[in-house]
Amino acid sequence: MFAAVVCPRCRKGFAVDLEHRTSSCPHCGRQVRTRRMKTHFTSNSASLTALAVAELNTKGRELKGFHGKPVADRRPPVFKQPSLEDLAKELVEFDLSDLERALEGRMDAEEALRRLISSAFVYECSPGRYRIA
């Protein structure tokens, strides 16, 4: 069984295995007795406990409303490498503004271009113009 706890010295959350008698805070190194600590979240799943620790460190000491469900991310979906390559194949030869229009704000065009160049999928055929390899 795992638990999300708060270190009494540095006040940061971390996960402990309740089967062990003591544990060390990963932030400040203090040894703590796991059975004496207040548990803010317990679960058999280490990944759910890790989510609870992240929630504990970002939102404060209490996990109000956290029931082991990750909060939905409201950022637009990021293009994965194969999707970027498919997009470049459709464009064939393009410049930064063409790529920006094709991405429709889902990803920074300069970052996408950097990824395509670093994977050697596109190259600069003339100043400011890029082509698939």
C-alpha positions in Angstrom: 0.0 0.0 0.0 1.3 3.4 -1.0 0.5 6.8 0.6 1.0 10.5 -0.2 2.5 12.3 2.8 4.0 15.7 3.6 7.5 16.0 5.0 7.5 17.7 8.4 10.7 19.5 7.7 10.5 20.9 4.2 6.6 20.7 3.8 6.8 19.0 0.4 4.8 16.0 -0.6 6.2 12.6 -1.4 5.1 9.0 -1.7 5.9 6.3 0.8 5.4 2.5 0.9 3.4 1.8 4.0 5.0 -1.7 4.3 8.3 0.0 5.4 8.8 1.4 8.9 10.8 4.4 7.8 11.3 6.4 4.7 13.4 9.4 3.5 12.1 12.6 2.1 13.5 12.9 -1.5 13.6 16.7 -1.1 15.5 17.2 2.1 16.6 13.7 3.2 14.9 13.6 6.5 14.1 10.2 7.9 10.5 9.8 8.9 8.5 7.0 10.4 5.8 6.2 7.9 3.2 4.9 10.4 3.2 8.2 12.3 2.7 10.4 9.3 -0.7 11.8 8.2 -1.6 10.2 4.9 -3.4 12.5 2.5 -4.0 9.7 -0.1 -3.6 5.9 0.0 -3.8 3.4 -2.9 -2.4 0.1 -4.0 -1.3 1.8 -7.2 2.0 3.6 -7.3 1.0 5.6 -10.3 -2.2 6.9 -8.7 -0.1 7.8 -5.6 2.3 9.7 -7.8 -0.6 11.7 -9.3 -1.8 12.4 -5.8 1.7 13.6 -4.8 1.9 15.9 -7.8 -1.6 17.3 -7.0 -0.5 17.7 -3.3 2.6 19.7 -4.3 0.8 22.0 -6.8 -2.5 22.7 -5.0 -1.4 22.7 -1.3 -1.6 20.5 1.6 -5.1 19.1 1.2 -6.3 16.9 -1.6 -9.8 18.2 -1.8 -11.7 16.6 -4.6 -8.9 14.3 -5.7 -10.2 10.8 -6.1 -7.3 9.2 -8.0 -8.4 10.7 -11.4 -6.0 12.8 -13.3 -7.2 16.3 -14.2 -7.9 16.8 -17.9 -5.2 18.8 -19.6 -6.7 21.8 -21.4 -3.8 22.4 -23.7 -4.3 21.7 -27.4 -3.0 18.4 -28.6 0.7 18.4 -29.6 1.7 16.9 -32.9 3.7 13.7 -32.6 6.6 13.0 -34.8 4.7 10.8 -37.4 2.0 13.5 -37.7 4.6 16.2 -38.3 6.2 14.0 -41.0 2.8 13.4 -42.7 2.2 17.2 -42.6 5.6 17.8 -44.2 4.8 15.2 -46.9 1.6 17.1 -47.8 3.5 20.4 -48.0 6.5 19.0 -50.0 8.3 22.4 -50.2 7.4 25.1 -47.6 8.6 28.0 -45.6 7.9 28.8 -41.9 4.6 30.7 -42.6 3.3 27.8 -44.7 4.0 25.4 -41.8 2.4 27.8 -39.3 -0.8 27.9 -41.3 -0.8 24.1 -41.6 -0.3 23.6 -37.9 -3.3 25.9 -37.1 -1.9 26.9 -33.7 -1.7 23.3 -32.4 2.1 23.6 -32.1 4.8 26.3 -32.4 5.9 26.3 -36.0 9.6 26.9 -35.1 9.6 24.0 -32.7 8.0 21.7 -35.3 10.6 22.8 -37.9 13.4 22.2 -35.4 12.0 18.7 -34.8 11.7 18.0 -38.5 15.3 19.2 -39.2 16.8 17.3 -36.3 15.2 14.1 -37.4 16.7 14.7 -40.9 13.2 14.5 -42.5 13.5 17.9 -44.1 16.4 20.1 -45.2 16.8 23.7 -46.1 16.8 23.8 -50.0 17.2 27.6 -50.2 17.3 30.3 -47.5 14.0 30.1 -45.6 12.6 27.3 -47.8 12.4 23.6 -46.7 11.9 20.4 -48.5 11.3 16.8 -47.5 14.5 14.6 -47.8 
